[in-house]
Amino acid sequence: MPVIAPMPTARPARIPNQRDGAEDSLAAGTTVDHLTETYRAHYRSLLGLAALLLDDTASCEDVVQEAFIRVHSARKRVRDPEKTLAYLRQTVVNLSRSALRRRILGLKLLSKPMPDMASAEEGAYDQLERDALIKAMKGLQRRQREVLVLRYFADMTEAQVAETLGVSLGSVKAYGSRGIAALRIAMEAPA
């Protein structure tokens, strides 16, 4: 376990006694030695506290280490060494909350997954098939091409196609079946 290295101690600051205002007392603060002993004695319990709030060990260790670093930086403000552990606990809880807030915000800001889209490769194959279909359609007789386009691409019924082209329903069926057969042959032929 890492040990917090002692820093050179400065002369304790003098603060006025707030009870009677006449006497001055020394503010000892939390010493580095006391903080080191607190680390050795309570690291695992603080790690357990963080584990109750967070879900992974690495984050728990980071939070507890950061708490000790912050208490070390602010050790002059912790005037009563007996309150160091309480200060550490509160710091662990606050840092854990902050870590959770960052995670939640990160999840909210993540881009939503794209709907299932075709890959570029699939798009290229689709384009090749489309080009082959257009080429095969150009090779059909004019009436066969008209019937197939109106029937399958314009989504008309056979009766609507017959009315649009001015031919009988039987002619639409004949042109359609012959056109599909010709397309099947053209599409299966190697390019």
mmCIF file of the C-alpha atoms, coordinates in Angstrom:
data_MODEL
# 
_entry.id   MODEL 
# 
loop_
_atom_site.group_PDB 
_atom_site.id 
_atom_site.type_symbol 
_atom_site.label_atom_id 
_atom_site.label_alt_id 
_atom_site.label_comp_id 
_atom_site.label_asym_id 
_atom_site.label_entity_id 
_atom_site.label_seq_id 
_atom_site.pdbx_PDB_ins_code 
_atom_site.Cartn_x 
_atom_site.Cartn_y 
_atom_site.Cartn_z 
_atom_site.occupancy 
_atom_site.B_iso_or_equiv 
_atom_site.pdbx_formal_charge 
_atom_site.auth_seq_id 
_atom_site.auth_comp_id 
_atom_site.auth_asym_id 
_atom_site.auth_atom_id 
_atom_site.pdbx_PDB_model_num 
ATOM 1   C CA . MET A 1 1   ? 0.000   0.000   0.000   1.00 0.00 ? 1   MET A CA 1 
ATOM 2   C CA . PRO A 1 2   ? 1.322   3.440   -0.818  1.00 0.00 ? 2   PRO A CA 1 
ATOM 3   C CA . VAL A 1 3   ? 2.211   5.632   2.096   1.00 0.00 ? 3   VAL A CA 1 
ATOM 4   C CA . ILE A 1 4   ? 1.622   9.337   2.073   1.00 0.00 ? 4   ILE A CA 1 
ATOM 5   C CA . ALA A 1 5   ? 5.019   11.003  2.265   1.00 0.00 ? 5   ALA A CA 1 
ATOM 6   C CA . PRO A 1 6   ? 5.418   13.550  5.034   1.00 0.00 ? 6   PRO A CA 1 
ATOM 7   C CA . MET A 1 7   ? 5.602   17.155  3.964   1.00 0.00 ? 7   MET A CA 1 
ATOM 8   C CA . PRO A 1 8   ? 7.799   19.661  5.745   1.00 0.00 ? 8   PRO A CA 1 
ATOM 9   C CA . THR A 1 9   ? 5.825   20.979  8.648   1.00 0.00 ? 9   THR A CA 1 
ATOM 10  C CA . ALA A 1 10  ? 5.313   24.662  8.917   1.00 0.00 ? 10  ALA A CA 1 
ATOM 11  C CA . ARG A 1 11  ? 4.767   26.477  12.136  1.00 0.00 ? 11  ARG A CA 1 
ATOM 12  C CA . PRO A 1 12  ? 1.111   26.077  13.148  1.00 0.00 ? 12  PRO A CA 1 
ATOM 13  C CA . ALA A 1 13  ? -1.024  29.101  12.442  1.00 0.00 ? 13  ALA A CA 1 
ATOM 14  C CA . ARG A 1 14  ? -2.499  30.997  15.319  1.00 0.00 ? 14  ARG A CA 1 
ATOM 15  C CA . ILE A 1 15  ? -6.249  31.421  15.313  1.00 0.00 ? 15  ILE A CA 1 
ATOM 16  C CA . PRO A 1 16  ? -8.352  33.297  17.837  1.00 0.00 ? 16  PRO A CA 1 
ATOM 17  C CA . ASN A 1 17  ? -10.328 31.308  20.333  1.00 0.00 ? 17  ASN A CA 1 
ATOM 18  C CA . GLN A 1 18  ? -13.944 31.899  19.495  1.00 0.00 ? 18  GLN A CA 1 
ATOM 19  C CA . ARG A 1 19  ? -15.290 31.235  23.003  1.00 0.00 ? 19  ARG A CA 1 
ATOM 20  C CA . ASP A 1 20  ? -13.888 34.175  24.877  1.00 0.00 ? 20  ASP A CA 1 
ATOM 21  C CA . GLY A 1 21  ? -11.930 36.026  22.178  1.00 0.00 ? 21  GLY A CA 1 
ATOM 22  C CA . ALA A 1 22  ? -9.139  36.851  24.620  1.00 0.00 ? 22  ALA A CA 1 
ATOM 23  C CA . GLU A 1 23  ? -7.002  33.719  24.405  1.00 0.00 ? 23  GLU A CA 1 
ATOM 24  C CA . ASP A 1 24  ? -5.220  32.385  21.323  1.00 0.00 ? 24  ASP A CA 1 
ATOM 25  C CA . SER A 1 25  ? -4.742  28.700  20.698  1.00 0.00 ? 25  SER A CA 1 
ATOM 26  C CA . LEU A 1 26  ? -2.700  26.764  18.174  1.00 0.00 ? 26  LEU A CA 1 
ATOM 27  C CA . ALA A 1 27  ? -4.489  25.005  15.335  1.00 0.00 ? 27  ALA A CA 1 
ATOM 28  C CA . ALA A 1 28  ? -2.728  21.697  15.066  1.00 0.00 ? 28  ALA A CA 1 
ATOM 29  C CA . GLY A 1 29  ? -4.711  20.307  12.156  1.00 0.00 ? 29  GLY A CA 1 
ATOM 30  C CA . THR A 1 30  ? -4.364  16.731  10.965  1.00 0.00 ? 30  THR A CA 1 
ATOM 31  C CA . THR A 1 31  ? -0.725  15.723  10.806  1.00 0.00 ? 31  THR A CA 1 
ATOM 32  C CA . VAL A 1 32  ? 0.755   13.653  8.030   1.00 0.00 ? 32  VAL A CA 1 
ATOM 33  C CA . ASP A 1 33  ? 1.582   10.901  10.514  1.00 0.00 ? 33  ASP A CA 1 
ATOM 34  C CA . HIS A 1 34  ? -2.012  10.801  11.728  1.00 0.00 ? 34  HIS A CA 1 
ATOM 35  C CA . LEU A 1 35  ? -3.235  10.674  8.129   1.00 0.00 ? 35  LEU A CA 1 
ATOM 36  C CA . THR A 1 36  ? -0.804  7.833   7.351   1.00 0.00 ? 36  THR A CA 1 
ATOM 37  C CA . GLU A 1 37  ? -2.083  5.862   10.346  1.00 0.00 ? 37  GLU A CA 1 
ATOM 38  C CA . THR A 1 38  ? -5.671  6.555   9.297   1.00 0.00 ? 38  THR A CA 1 
ATOM 39  C CA . TYR A 1 39  ? -4.812  5.249   5.825   1.00 0.00 ? 39  TYR A CA 1 
ATOM 40  C CA . ARG A 1 40  ? -3.356  2.038   7.217   1.00 0.00 ? 40  ARG A CA 1 
ATOM 41  C CA . ALA A 1 41  ? -6.224  1.463   9.608   1.00 0.00 ? 41  ALA A CA 1 
ATOM 42  C CA . HIS A 1 42  ? -9.233  2.483   7.502   1.00 0.00 ? 42  HIS A CA 1 
ATOM 43  C CA . TYR A 1 43  ? -8.320  2.072   3.821   1.00 0.00 ? 43  TYR A CA 1 
ATOM 44  C CA . ARG A 1 44  ? -10.234 -1.212  3.483   1.00 0.00 ? 44  ARG A CA 1 
ATOM 45  C CA . SER A 1 45  ? -13.328 0.070   5.256   1.00 0.00 ? 45  SER A CA 1 
ATOM 46  C CA . LEU A 1 46  ? -13.384 3.165   3.036   1.00 0.00 ? 46  LEU A CA 1 
ATOM 47  C CA . LEU A 1 47  ? -12.928 0.901   0.020   1.00 0.00 ? 47  LEU A CA 1 
ATOM 48  C CA . GLY A 1 48  ? -15.970 -1.077  1.217   1.00 0.00 ? 48  GLY A CA 1 
ATOM 49  C CA . LEU A 1 49  ? -17.957 2.136   1.543   1.00 0.00 ? 49  LEU A CA 1 
ATOM 50  C CA . ALA A 1 50  ? -17.077 3.110   -2.019  1.00 0.00 ? 50  ALA A CA 1 
ATOM 51  C CA . ALA A 1 51  ? -17.938 -0.414  -3.214  1.00 0.00 ? 51  ALA A CA 1 
ATOM 52  C CA . LEU A 1 52  ? -21.455 -0.001  -1.831  1.00 0.00 ? 52  LEU A CA 1 
ATOM 53  C CA . LEU A 1 53  ? -21.885 3.096   -3.978  1.00 0.00 ? 53  LEU A CA 1 
ATOM 54  C CA . LEU A 1 54  ? -19.950 2.134   -7.121  1.00 0.00 ? 54  LEU A CA 1 
ATOM 55  C CA . ASP A 1 55  ? -19.861 -1.029  -9.167  1.00 0.00 ? 55  ASP A CA 1 
ATOM 56  C CA . ASP A 1 56  ? -16.234 -1.687  -10.060 1.00 0.00 ? 56  ASP A CA 1 
ATOM 57  C CA . THR A 1 57  ? -13.128 -2.109  -7.944  1.00 0.00 ? 57  THR A CA 1 
ATOM 58  C CA . ALA A 1 58  ? -10.948 0.248   -9.983  1.00 0.00 ? 58  ALA A CA 1 
ATOM 59  C CA . SER A 1 59  ? -13.369 3.140   -9.517  1.00 0.00 ? 59  SER A CA 1 
ATOM 60  C CA . CYS A 1 60  ? -13.611 2.400   -5.792  1.00 0.00 ? 60  CYS A CA 1 
ATOM 61  C CA . GLU A 1 61  ? -9.842  2.477   -5.413  1.00 0.00 ? 61  GLU A CA 1 
ATOM 62  C CA . ASP A 1 62  ? -9.636  5.701   -7.397  1.00 0.00 ? 62  ASP A CA 1 
ATOM 63  C CA . VAL A 1 63  ? -12.277 7.341   -5.236  1.00 0.00 ? 63  VAL A CA 1 
ATOM 64  C CA . VAL A 1 64  ? -10.621 6.325   -1.964  1.00 0.00 ? 64  VAL A CA 1 
ATOM 65  C CA . GLN A 1 65  ? -7.177  7.432   -3.162  1.00 0.00 ? 65  GLN A CA 1 
ATOM 66  C CA . GLU A 1 66  ? -8.611  10.761  -4.306  1.00 0.00 ? 66  GLU A CA 1 
ATOM 67  C CA . ALA A 1 67  ? -10.297 11.179  -0.917  1.00 0.00 ? 67  ALA A CA 1 
ATOM 68  C CA . PHE A 1 68  ? -6.974  10.707  0.880   1.00 0.00 ? 68  PHE A CA 1 
ATOM 69  C CA . ILE A 1 69  ? -5.290  13.136  -1.494  1.00 0.00 ? 69  ILE A CA 1 
ATOM 70  C CA . ARG A 1 70  ? -7.953  15.763  -0.844  1.00 0.00 ? 70  ARG A CA 1 
ATOM 71  C CA . VAL A 1 71  ? -7.800  15.287  2.911   1.00 0.00 ? 71  VAL A CA 1 
ATOM 72  C CA . HIS A 1 72  ? -4.016  15.512  2.743   1.00 0.00 ? 72  HIS A CA 1 
ATOM 73  C CA . SER A 1 73  ? -4.309  18.773  0.810   1.00 0.00 ? 73  SER A CA 1 
ATOM 74  C CA . ALA A 1 74  ? -6.855  20.148  3.256   1.00 0.00 ? 74  ALA A CA 1 
ATOM 75  C CA . ARG A 1 75  ? -5.348  18.716  6.442   1.00 0.00 ? 75  ARG A CA 1 
ATOM 76  C CA . LYS A 1 76  ? -4.958  22.182  7.998   1.00 0.00 ? 76  LYS A CA 1 
ATOM 77  C CA . ARG A 1 77  ? -8.717  22.680  7.789   1.00 0.00 ? 77  ARG A CA 1 
ATOM 78  C CA . VAL A 1 78  ? -9.422  19.491  9.734   1.00 0.00 ? 78  VAL A CA 1 
ATOM 79  C CA . ARG A 1 79  ? -8.631  21.000  13.114  1.00 0.00 ? 79  ARG A CA 1 
ATOM 80  C CA . ASP A 1 80  ? -9.691  18.014  15.171  1.00 0.00 ? 80  ASP A CA 1 
ATOM 81  C CA . PRO A 1 81  ? -7.664  14.910  14.208  1.00 0.00 ? 81  PRO A CA 1 
ATOM 82  C CA . GLU A 1 82  ? -10.486 12.752  15.587  1.00 0.00 ? 82  GLU A CA 1 
ATOM 83  C CA . LYS A 1 83  ? -12.725 14.006  12.765  1.00 0.00 ? 83  LYS A CA 1 
ATOM 84  C CA . THR A 1 84  ? -10.317 12.964  10.003  1.00 0.00 ? 84  THR A CA 1 
ATOM 85  C CA . LEU A 1 85  ? -12.087 9.647   9.455   1.00 0.00 ? 85  LEU A CA 1 
ATOM 86  C CA . ALA A 1 86  ? -15.503 11.334  9.251   1.00 0.00 ? 86  ALA A CA 1 
ATOM 87  C CA . TYR A 1 87  ? -14.075 13.853  6.779   1.00 0.00 ? 87  TYR A CA 1 
ATOM 88  C CA . LEU A 1 88  ? -12.658 10.981  4.712   1.00 0.00 ? 88  LEU A CA 1 
ATOM 89  C CA . ARG A 1 89  ? -15.962 9.101   4.733   1.00 0.00 ? 89  ARG A CA 1 
ATOM 90  C CA . GLN A 1 90  ? -17.866 12.164  3.566   1.00 0.00 ? 90  GLN A CA 1 
ATOM 91  C CA . THR A 1 91  ? -15.274 12.784  0.862   1.00 0.00 ? 91  THR A CA 1 
ATOM 92  C CA . VAL A 1 92  ? -15.579 9.160   -0.363  1.00 0.00 ? 92  VAL A CA 1 
ATOM 93  C CA . VAL A 1 93  ? -19.374 9.494   -0.530  1.00 0.00 ? 93  VAL A CA 1 
ATOM 94  C CA . ASN A 1 94  ? -19.175 12.812  -2.392  1.00 0.00 ? 94  ASN A CA 1 
ATOM 95  C CA . LEU A 1 95  ? -16.590 11.529  -4.867  1.00 0.00 ? 95  LEU A CA 1 
ATOM 96  C CA . SER A 1 96  ? -18.655 8.384   -5.459  1.00 0.00 ? 96  SER A CA 1 
ATOM 97  C CA . ARG A 1 97  ? -21.711 10.495  -6.205  1.00 0.00 ? 97  ARG A CA 1 
ATOM 98  C CA . SER A 1 98  ? -19.690 12.601  -8.617  1.00 0.00 ? 98  SER A CA 1 
ATOM 99  C CA . ALA A 1 99  ? -18.407 9.480   -10.385 1.00 0.00 ? 99  ALA A CA 1 
ATOM 100 C CA . LEU A 1 100 ? -21.958 8.180   -10.759 1.00 0.00 ? 100 LEU A CA 1 
ATOM 101 C CA . ARG A 1 101 ? -23.160 11.542  -12.090 1.00 0.00 ? 101 ARG A CA 1 
ATOM 102 C CA . ARG A 1 102 ? -20.384 11.549  -14.693 1.00 0.00 ? 102 ARG A CA 1 
ATOM 103 C CA . ARG A 1 103 ? -21.327 8.022   -15.773 1.00 0.00 ? 103 ARG A CA 1 
ATOM 104 C CA . ILE A 1 104 ? -25.008 8.877   -16.100 1.00 0.00 ? 104 ILE A CA 1 
ATOM 105 C CA . LEU A 1 105 ? -24.210 12.025  -18.051 1.00 0.00 ? 105 LEU A CA 1 
ATOM 106 C CA . GLY A 1 106 ? -21.875 10.039  -20.282 1.00 0.00 ? 106 GLY A CA 1 
ATOM 107 C CA . LEU A 1 107 ? -24.603 7.506   -20.989 1.00 0.00 ? 107 LEU A CA 1 
ATOM 108 C CA . LYS A 1 108 ? -27.080 10.247  -21.816 1.00 0.00 ? 108 LYS A CA 1 
ATOM 109 C CA . LEU A 1 109 ? -24.637 11.921  -24.179 1.00 0.00 ? 109 LEU A CA 1 
ATOM 110 C CA . LEU A 1 110 ? -23.713 8.730   -26.001 1.00 0.00 ? 110 LEU A CA 1 
ATOM 111 C CA . SER A 1 111 ? -25.019 8.807   -29.500 1.00 0.00 ? 111 SER A CA 1 
ATOM 112 C CA . LYS A 1 112 ? -27.986 6.598   -29.992 1.00 0.00 ? 112 LYS A CA 1 
ATOM 113 C CA . PRO A 1 113 ? -27.227 3.530   -32.070 1.00 0.00 ? 113 PRO A CA 1 
ATOM 114 C CA . MET A 1 114 ? -27.932 3.890   -35.725 1.00 0.00 ? 114 MET A CA 1 
ATOM 115 C CA . PRO A 1 115 ? -30.808 1.850   -37.075 1.00 0.00 ? 115 PRO A CA 1 
ATOM 116 C CA . ASP A 1 116 ? -29.829 -1.256  -38.949 1.00 0.00 ? 116 ASP A CA 1 
ATOM 117 C CA . MET A 1 117 ? -28.336 0.119   -42.108 1.00 0.00 ? 117 MET A CA 1 
ATOM 118 C CA . ALA A 1 118 ? -26.776 -1.629  -45.023 1.00 0.00 ? 118 ALA A CA 1 
ATOM 119 C CA . SER A 1 119 ? -23.011 -1.539  -45.141 1.00 0.00 ? 119 SER A CA 1 
ATOM 120 C CA . ALA A 1 120 ? -21.202 0.199   -47.960 1.00 0.00 ? 120 ALA A CA 1 
ATOM 121 C CA . GLU A 1 121 ? -20.476 -3.202  -49.451 1.00 0.00 ? 121 GLU A CA 1 
ATOM 122 C CA . GLU A 1 122 ? -24.156 -4.126  -49.457 1.00 0.00 ? 122 GLU A CA 1 
ATOM 123 C CA . GLY A 1 123 ? -24.936 -0.764  -51.027 1.00 0.00 ? 123 GLY A CA 1 
ATOM 124 C CA . ALA A 1 124 ? -22.414 -1.475  -53.781 1.00 0.00 ? 124 ALA A CA 1 
ATOM 125 C CA . TYR A 1 125 ? -23.976 -4.900  -54.449 1.00 0.00 ? 125 TYR A CA 1 
ATOM 126 C CA . ASP A 1 126 ? -27.433 -3.329  -54.523 1.00 0.00 ? 126 ASP A CA 1 
ATOM 127 C CA . GLN A 1 127 ? -26.204 -0.765  -57.040 1.00 0.00 ? 127 GLN A CA 1 
ATOM 128 C CA . LEU A 1 128 ? -24.704 -3.517  -59.224 1.00 0.00 ? 128 LEU A CA 1 
ATOM 129 C CA . GLU A 1 129 ? -27.965 -5.490  -59.110 1.00 0.00 ? 129 GLU A CA 1 
ATOM 130 C CA . ARG A 1 130 ? -29.953 -2.367  -59.929 1.00 0.00 ? 130 ARG A CA 1 
ATOM 131 C CA . ASP A 1 131 ? -27.669 -1.603  -62.875 1.00 0.00 ? 131 ASP A CA 1 
ATOM 132 C CA . ALA A 1 132 ? -28.028 -5.197  -64.125 1.00 0.00 ? 132 ALA A CA 1 
ATOM 133 C CA . LEU A 1 133 ? -31.820 -4.988  -63.785 1.00 0.00 ? 133 LEU A CA 1 
ATOM 134 C CA . ILE A 1 134 ? -31.971 -1.719  -65.715 1.00 0.00 ? 134 ILE A CA 1 
ATOM 135 C CA . LYS A 1 135 ? -29.791 -3.185  -68.451 1.00 0.00 ? 135 LYS A CA 1 
ATOM 136 C CA . ALA A 1 136 ? -32.006 -6.299  -68.621 1.00 0.00 ? 136 ALA A CA 1 
ATOM 137 C CA . MET A 1 137 ? -35.161 -4.152  -68.681 1.00 0.00 ? 137 MET A CA 1 
ATOM 138 C CA . LYS A 1 138 ? -33.797 -2.188  -71.639 1.00 0.00 ? 138 LYS A CA 1 
ATOM 139 C CA . GLY A 1 139 ? -33.398 -5.493  -73.490 1.00 0.00 ? 139 GLY A CA 1 
ATOM 140 C CA . LEU A 1 140 ? -37.121 -6.334  -73.190 1.00 0.00 ? 140 LEU A CA 1 
ATOM 141 C CA . GLN A 1 141 ? -39.784 -5.535  -75.779 1.00 0.00 ? 141 GLN A CA 1 
ATOM 142 C CA . ARG A 1 142 ? -41.458 -2.176  -75.234 1.00 0.00 ? 142 ARG A CA 1 
ATOM 143 C CA . ARG A 1 143 ? -44.847 -3.638  -74.124 1.00 0.00 ? 143 ARG A CA 1 
ATOM 144 C CA . GLN A 1 144 ? -43.196 -6.154  -71.757 1.00 0.00 ? 144 GLN A CA 1 
ATOM 145 C CA . ARG A 1 145 ? -41.142 -3.357  -70.169 1.00 0.00 ? 145 ARG A CA 1 
ATOM 146 C CA . GLU A 1 146 ? -44.232 -1.109  -69.821 1.00 0.00 ? 146 GLU A CA 1 
ATOM 147 C CA . VAL A 1 147 ? -46.305 -3.876  -68.201 1.00 0.00 ? 147 VAL A CA 1 
ATOM 148 C CA . LEU A 1 148 ? -43.541 -4.815  -65.723 1.00 0.00 ? 148 LEU A CA 1 
ATOM 149 C CA . VAL A 1 149 ? -42.821 -1.212  -64.772 1.00 0.00 ? 149 VAL A CA 1 
ATOM 150 C CA . LEU A 1 150 ? -46.493 -0.376  -64.203 1.00 0.00 ? 150 LEU A CA 1 
ATOM 151 C CA . ARG A 1 151 ? -47.272 -3.672  -62.471 1.00 0.00 ? 151 ARG A CA 1 
ATOM 152 C CA . TYR A 1 152 ? -44.277 -4.019  -60.137 1.00 0.00 ? 152 TYR A CA 1 
ATOM 153 C CA . PHE A 1 153 ? -42.667 -0.586  -59.841 1.00 0.00 ? 153 PHE A CA 1 
ATOM 154 C CA . ALA A 1 154 ? -45.822 1.563   -59.965 1.00 0.00 ? 154 ALA A CA 1 
ATOM 155 C CA . ASP A 1 155 ? -47.644 -1.133  -57.940 1.00 0.00 ? 155 ASP A CA 1 
ATOM 156 C CA . MET A 1 156 ? -50.747 -1.194  -60.178 1.00 0.00 ? 156 MET A CA 1 
ATOM 157 C CA . THR A 1 157 ? -53.136 -4.094  -60.483 1.00 0.00 ? 157 THR A CA 1 
ATOM 158 C CA . GLU A 1 158 ? -53.345 -5.983  -63.776 1.00 0.00 ? 158 GLU A CA 1 
ATOM 159 C CA . ALA A 1 159 ? -56.689 -4.304  -64.495 1.00 0.00 ? 159 ALA A CA 1 
ATOM 160 C CA . GLN A 1 160 ? -55.196 -0.831  -63.916 1.00 0.00 ? 160 GLN A CA 1 
ATOM 161 C CA . VAL A 1 161 ? -52.257 -1.669  -66.212 1.00 0.00 ? 161 VAL A CA 1 
ATOM 162 C CA . ALA A 1 162 ? -54.652 -2.873  -68.913 1.00 0.00 ? 162 ALA A CA 1 
ATOM 163 C CA . GLU A 1 163 ? -56.683 0.310   -68.643 1.00 0.00 ? 163 GLU A CA 1 
ATOM 164 C CA . THR A 1 164 ? -53.547 2.545   -68.641 1.00 0.00 ? 164 THR A CA 1 
ATOM 165 C CA . LEU A 1 165 ? -52.024 0.861   -71.713 1.00 0.00 ? 165 LEU A CA 1 
ATOM 166 C CA . GLY A 1 166 ? -55.342 0.392   -73.507 1.00 0.00 ? 166 GLY A CA 1 
ATOM 167 C CA . VAL A 1 167 ? -54.905 -3.373  -73.936 1.00 0.00 ? 167 VAL A CA 1 
ATOM 168 C CA . SER A 1 168 ? -56.875 -6.365  -72.701 1.00 0.00 ? 168 SER A CA 1 
ATOM 169 C CA . LEU A 1 169 ? -56.309 -8.011  -69.306 1.00 0.00 ? 169 LEU A CA 1 
ATOM 170 C CA . GLY A 1 170 ? -55.122 -11.210 -71.071 1.00 0.00 ? 170 GLY A CA 1 
ATOM 171 C CA . SER A 1 171 ? -52.494 -9.216  -72.986 1.00 0.00 ? 171 SER A CA 1 
ATOM 172 C CA . VAL A 1 172 ? -51.202 -7.712  -69.702 1.00 0.00 ? 172 VAL A CA 1 
ATOM 173 C CA . LYS A 1 173 ? -50.865 -11.217 -68.216 1.00 0.00 ? 173 LYS A CA 1 
ATOM 174 C CA . ALA A 1 174 ? -49.091 -12.514 -71.318 1.00 0.00 ? 174 ALA A CA 1 
ATOM 175 C CA . TYR A 1 175 ? -46.693 -9.560  -71.590 1.00 0.00 ? 175 TYR A CA 1 
ATOM 176 C CA . GLY A 1 176 ? -46.009 -9.802  -67.839 1.00 0.00 ? 176 GLY A CA 1 
ATOM 177 C CA . SER A 1 177 ? -45.187 -13.513 -67.783 1.00 0.00 ? 177 SER A CA 1 
ATOM 178 C CA . ARG A 1 178 ? -43.037 -13.308 -70.935 1.00 0.00 ? 178 ARG A CA 1 
ATOM 179 C CA . GLY A 1 179 ? -41.239 -10.224 -69.563 1.00 0.00 ? 179 GLY A CA 1 
ATOM 180 C CA . ILE A 1 180 ? -40.455 -11.929 -66.230 1.00 0.00 ? 180 ILE A CA 1 
ATOM 181 C CA . ALA A 1 181 ? -39.151 -15.009 -68.025 1.00 0.00 ? 181 ALA A CA 1 
ATOM 182 C CA . ALA A 1 182 ? -36.915 -12.853 -70.232 1.00 0.00 ? 182 ALA A CA 1 
ATOM 183 C CA . LEU A 1 183 ? -35.646 -10.899 -67.173 1.00 0.00 ? 183 LEU A CA 1 
ATOM 184 C CA . ARG A 1 184 ? -34.890 -14.155 -65.323 1.00 0.00 ? 184 ARG A CA 1 
ATOM 185 C CA . ILE A 1 185 ? -32.781 -15.370 -68.248 1.00 0.00 ? 185 ILE A CA 1 
ATOM 186 C CA . ALA A 1 186 ? -31.031 -11.995 -68.652 1.00 0.00 ? 186 ALA A CA 1 
ATOM 187 C CA . MET A 1 187 ? -30.241 -11.685 -64.928 1.00 0.00 ? 187 MET A CA 1 
ATOM 188 C CA . GLU A 1 188 ? -28.846 -15.226 -64.669 1.00 0.00 ? 188 GLU A CA 1 
ATOM 189 C CA . ALA A 1 189 ? -26.601 -14.813 -67.701 1.00 0.00 ? 189 ALA A CA 1 
ATOM 190 C CA . PRO A 1 190 ? -22.980 -13.890 -66.866 1.00 0.00 ? 190 PRO A CA 1 
ATOM 191 C CA . ALA A 1 191 ? -22.180 -10.263 -67.623 1.00 0.00 ? 191 ALA A CA 1 
# 
